[in-house]
């Protein structure tokens, strides 16, 4: 089963938010929306527009097409330093005593 363009964009935005350490509240002003409107777009309750696509591409330093080629492509296309140092947690060293 293949995803529609809107579904692919939604999945890609979720992946980019994750690897960049962003929340919907941080993405909302980029799209000139409220957090609730971003949430509806991310859950499929409202579609992304071509204007949204352009704004997202500019925000992430990508081309619009990069966002439609899927999450793996978009994440790999990010410029160095755009990703958070560690996704989803902190790093700890374990020492043997």
Buried (B, 14 or more C-beta within 10 A) or exposed (E): EEEEEBEBBBBBBEBBBBBBBBEBEBBBEBBEBEBEBBBBBBEEEBBBEEEBBEBBBEBBEBBBEBBBBBBEBBBEBBEEEBBEEEEEEEEEEEEEE
